[in-house]
Amino acid sequence: MKNELLQAFYELIPEVKGQMFDEVASMRTRHLTVLLEEIFQEHNASAVIRSCDCFGIQELHVVESKNKYKVQRDIARGAGRWVDLFNYNEGPTPLLDAVNKLKSKGYKIAALTPDAEHSIFDLPLDQPVALSFGTEWEGISDEIREIADYKVSIPMVGFTESFNVSVSVALTLQALRQRLIESEIDWKLNETDQTDVKLKWCERYMRNGDVVRRELEKRLESSNG
Protein backbone atom coordinates (compact mmCIF):
# COMPACT_ATOMS: atom_id res chain seq x y z
CA MET A 1 0.00 0.00 0.00
CA LYS A 2 2.74 2.50 0.92
CA ASN A 3 4.74 1.77 -2.21
CA GLU A 4 1.61 2.28 -4.31
CA LEU A 5 0.89 5.51 -2.45
CA LEU A 6 4.42 6.74 -3.10
CA GLN A 7 4.12 6.00 -6.81
CA ALA A 8 0.81 7.87 -6.87
CA PHE A 9 2.52 10.86 -5.27
CA TYR A 10 5.38 10.63 -7.77
CA GLU A 11 2.90 10.98 -10.62
CA LEU A 12 1.91 14.38 -9.20
CA ILE A 13 5.36 15.88 -8.68
CA PRO A 14 8.17 16.62 -11.14
CA GLU A 15 10.06 13.49 -12.14
CA VAL A 16 13.38 15.06 -11.17
CA LYS A 17 12.03 15.69 -7.65
CA GLY A 18 11.07 12.05 -7.23
CA GLN A 19 14.50 10.97 -8.40
CA MET A 20 16.07 13.35 -5.89
CA PHE A 21 13.91 11.94 -3.08
CA ASP A 22 15.06 8.42 -3.96
CA GLU A 23 18.71 9.41 -4.04
CA VAL A 24 18.68 11.44 -0.82
CA ALA A 25 16.62 8.89 1.13
CA SER A 26 19.11 6.15 0.22
CA MET A 27 21.79 8.06 2.16
CA ARG A 28 19.64 9.08 5.12
CA THR A 29 20.30 7.84 8.66
CA ARG A 30 18.81 7.63 12.11
CA HIS A 31 21.93 5.96 13.47
CA LEU A 32 23.02 9.47 14.47
CA THR A 33 20.67 12.12 15.78
CA VAL A 34 21.07 15.50 17.47
CA LEU A 35 19.67 16.59 20.83
CA LEU A 36 19.72 20.35 21.50
CA GLU A 37 19.24 21.96 24.90
CA GLU A 38 17.57 25.36 25.05
CA ILE A 39 19.12 26.96 21.96
CA PHE A 40 17.94 30.59 21.94
CA GLN A 41 19.70 32.24 18.99
CA GLU A 42 17.65 31.82 15.83
CA HIS A 43 20.63 31.75 13.48
CA ASN A 44 22.12 28.84 15.43
CA ALA A 45 18.81 26.98 15.48
CA SER A 46 18.47 27.48 11.75
CA ALA A 47 22.05 26.47 10.97
CA VAL A 48 21.73 23.26 13.00
CA ILE A 49 18.67 21.96 11.17
CA ARG A 50 20.35 22.85 7.87
CA SER A 51 23.47 20.88 8.89
CA CYS A 52 21.31 17.90 9.86
CA ASP A 53 19.79 17.88 6.39
CA CYS A 54 23.13 18.38 4.64
CA PHE A 55 24.72 15.45 6.50
CA GLY A 56 21.73 13.15 6.07
CA ILE A 57 20.50 13.19 9.68
CA GLN A 58 16.77 12.49 9.57
CA GLU A 59 15.80 13.44 13.14
CA LEU A 60 16.47 16.46 15.34
CA HIS A 61 15.36 16.55 18.98
CA VAL A 62 14.99 19.91 20.71
CA VAL A 63 14.43 20.66 24.39
CA GLU A 64 12.81 24.09 24.65
CA SER A 65 11.31 24.46 28.12
CA LYS A 66 12.98 27.89 28.50
CA ASN A 67 13.81 29.01 24.97
CA LYS A 68 11.54 28.38 21.99
CA TYR A 69 13.31 26.86 19.00
CA LYS A 70 12.85 29.33 16.15
CA VAL A 71 14.14 28.88 12.61
CA GLN A 72 15.04 31.65 10.16
CA ARG A 73 13.98 30.56 6.69
CA ASP A 74 16.80 32.33 4.88
CA ILE A 75 19.39 30.43 6.92
CA ALA A 76 17.62 27.06 7.17
CA ARG A 77 17.01 27.06 3.39
CA GLY A 78 13.91 24.90 3.74
CA ALA A 79 15.65 22.17 5.73
CA GLY A 80 12.63 21.95 8.03
CA ARG A 81 10.75 20.22 5.24
CA TRP A 82 13.17 17.32 5.12
CA VAL A 83 14.26 16.80 8.75
CA ASP A 84 11.86 15.39 11.35
CA LEU A 85 11.81 17.79 14.30
CA PHE A 86 10.79 16.60 17.78
CA ASN A 87 10.10 19.27 20.42
CA TYR A 88 10.12 18.71 24.17
CA ASN A 89 8.50 21.58 26.03
CA GLU A 90 5.86 20.11 28.31
CA GLY A 91 5.87 18.78 31.86
CA PRO A 92 8.45 19.30 34.61
CA THR A 93 11.29 17.31 33.01
CA PRO A 94 11.43 17.86 29.23
CA LEU A 95 15.14 17.04 29.00
CA LEU A 96 14.68 13.78 30.85
CA ASP A 97 11.67 13.00 28.67
CA ALA A 98 13.83 13.50 25.56
CA VAL A 99 16.64 11.33 26.91
CA ASN A 100 14.27 8.56 27.98
CA LYS A 101 12.60 8.54 24.57
CA LEU A 102 15.95 8.28 22.82
CA LYS A 103 17.22 5.58 25.15
CA SER A 104 14.00 3.59 24.63
CA LYS A 105 14.88 3.55 20.92
CA GLY A 106 18.34 2.17 21.64
CA TYR A 107 20.37 5.39 21.54
CA LYS A 108 23.46 6.10 23.60
CA ILE A 109 23.74 9.72 24.70
CA ALA A 110 26.99 11.51 23.86
CA ALA A 111 27.37 14.97 25.38
CA LEU A 112 29.70 17.39 23.61
CA THR A 113 31.81 19.40 26.05
CA PRO A 114 35.29 20.98 25.70
CA ASP A 115 36.53 19.46 28.96
CA ALA A 116 35.90 15.84 27.93
CA GLU A 117 38.89 13.47 27.96
CA HIS A 118 37.85 11.68 24.77
CA SER A 119 37.28 13.15 21.32
CA ILE A 120 34.55 12.57 18.76
CA PHE A 121 36.99 10.31 16.92
CA ASP A 122 36.99 7.94 19.92
CA LEU A 123 33.20 7.81 20.23
CA PRO A 124 31.84 4.25 19.79
CA LEU A 125 29.39 4.04 16.89
CA ASP A 126 28.38 0.39 17.09
CA GLN A 127 25.06 1.50 18.61
CA PRO A 128 22.89 4.49 17.59
CA VAL A 129 24.13 7.75 19.14
CA ALA A 130 22.27 10.91 20.10
CA LEU A 131 24.69 13.85 20.14
CA SER A 132 23.78 16.33 22.87
CA PHE A 133 24.73 20.01 22.51
CA GLY A 134 24.11 22.67 25.15
CA THR A 135 23.29 26.35 25.10
CA GLU A 136 25.39 28.98 23.36
CA TRP A 137 26.93 30.34 26.58
CA GLU A 138 26.68 27.63 29.21
CA GLY A 139 27.20 24.47 27.19
CA ILE A 140 25.64 21.21 28.32
CA SER A 141 23.60 21.19 31.53
CA ASP A 142 24.68 19.41 34.71
CA GLU A 143 21.73 17.09 34.20
CA ILE A 144 22.85 15.81 30.80
CA ARG A 145 26.45 15.69 32.03
CA GLU A 146 25.40 13.22 34.72
CA ILE A 147 23.23 10.95 32.60
CA ALA A 148 25.20 10.91 29.34
CA ASP A 149 26.77 7.62 28.36
CA TYR A 150 29.76 9.41 26.82
CA LYS A 151 31.31 12.86 27.09
CA VAL A 152 33.38 13.84 24.08
CA SER A 153 35.04 16.92 22.64
CA ILE A 154 36.05 18.31 19.27
CA PRO A 155 39.88 18.48 19.11
CA MET A 156 41.12 22.08 19.14
CA VAL A 157 44.55 23.70 19.09
CA GLY A 158 43.76 27.41 19.53
CA PHE A 159 43.21 29.76 22.46
CA THR A 160 39.42 29.83 22.20
CA GLU A 161 37.70 27.35 24.50
CA SER A 162 34.96 26.15 22.18
CA PHE A 163 33.26 26.47 18.81
CA ASN A 164 29.94 28.14 18.22
CA VAL A 165 27.19 25.55 18.82
CA SER A 166 26.07 25.40 15.18
CA VAL A 167 29.69 24.99 14.05
CA SER A 168 30.17 22.26 16.66
CA VAL A 169 27.17 20.38 15.31
CA ALA A 170 28.39 20.64 11.71
CA LEU A 171 31.95 19.53 12.52
CA THR A 172 30.75 16.62 14.63
CA LEU A 173 28.25 15.38 12.07
CA GLN A 174 30.79 15.60 9.26
CA ALA A 175 33.38 13.63 11.21
CA LEU A 176 31.02 10.94 12.46
CA ARG A 177 29.23 10.51 9.15
CA GLN A 178 32.56 9.92 7.45
CA ARG A 179 33.40 7.34 10.10
CA LEU A 180 30.08 5.58 9.42
CA ILE A 181 30.69 5.58 5.67
CA GLU A 182 34.09 3.97 6.18
CA SER A 183 32.73 1.40 8.65
CA GLU A 184 30.80 -1.85 8.22
CA ILE A 185 27.94 -0.54 10.38
CA ASP A 186 24.45 -0.81 8.90
CA TRP A 187 23.65 2.88 9.33
CA LYS A 188 21.30 3.62 6.43
CA LEU A 189 17.51 3.61 6.59
CA ASN A 190 15.99 0.32 5.48
CA GLU A 191 13.65 0.27 2.49
CA THR A 192 10.49 0.55 4.59
CA ASP A 193 11.84 3.56 6.48
CA GLN A 194 12.97 5.15 3.23
CA THR A 195 9.47 4.81 1.83
CA ASP A 196 7.98 6.38 4.96
CA VAL A 197 10.41 9.29 4.74
CA LYS A 198 9.74 9.85 1.05
CA LEU A 199 5.99 9.90 1.70
CA LYS A 200 6.53 12.61 4.32
CA TRP A 201 8.65 14.60 1.88
CA CYS A 202 6.01 14.35 -0.84
CA GLU A 203 3.36 15.50 1.60
CA ARG A 204 5.45 18.45 2.77
CA TYR A 205 6.52 19.36 -0.75
CA MET A 206 3.02 19.66 -2.15
CA ARG A 207 0.55 22.37 -1.25
CA ASN A 208 -2.12 20.84 1.00
CA GLY A 209 -0.09 17.66 0.93
CA ASP A 210 -2.01 16.12 3.82
CA VAL A 211 -5.25 16.52 1.91
CA VAL A 212 -3.68 15.05 -1.23
CA ARG A 213 -2.43 12.07 0.76
CA ARG A 214 -5.86 11.31 2.17
CA GLU A 215 -7.42 11.51 -1.29
CA LEU A 216 -4.78 9.19 -2.75
CA GLU A 217 -5.23 6.72 0.10
CA LYS A 218 -8.99 6.65 -0.48
CA ARG A 219 -8.47 6.12 -4.20
CA LEU A 220 -6.07 3.23 -3.63
CA GLU A 221 -8.31 1.62 -1.03
CA SER A 222 -11.21 1.83 -3.46
CA SER A 223 -9.24 0.36 -6.34
CA ASN A 224 -7.79 -2.43 -4.19
CA GLY A 225 -11.09 -3.19 -2.52
Secondary structure, DSSP 4 states (H G I P E B T S, - for coil): -HHHHHHHHHTTS-HHHHHHHHHHHTT-BSSEEEEEE----HHHHHHHHHHHHHTTB-EEEEE-SSS-----HHHHTTGGGTSEEEEE-SSS-HHHHHHHHHHHTTPEEEEE-TT-SEEGGG---SS-EEEEE-BTTTBS-HHHHHH-SEEEE----SSSS---HHHHHHHHHHHHHHHHHTS----B--HHHHHHHHHHHHHHHSTTHHHHHHHHHHHHHHHH-
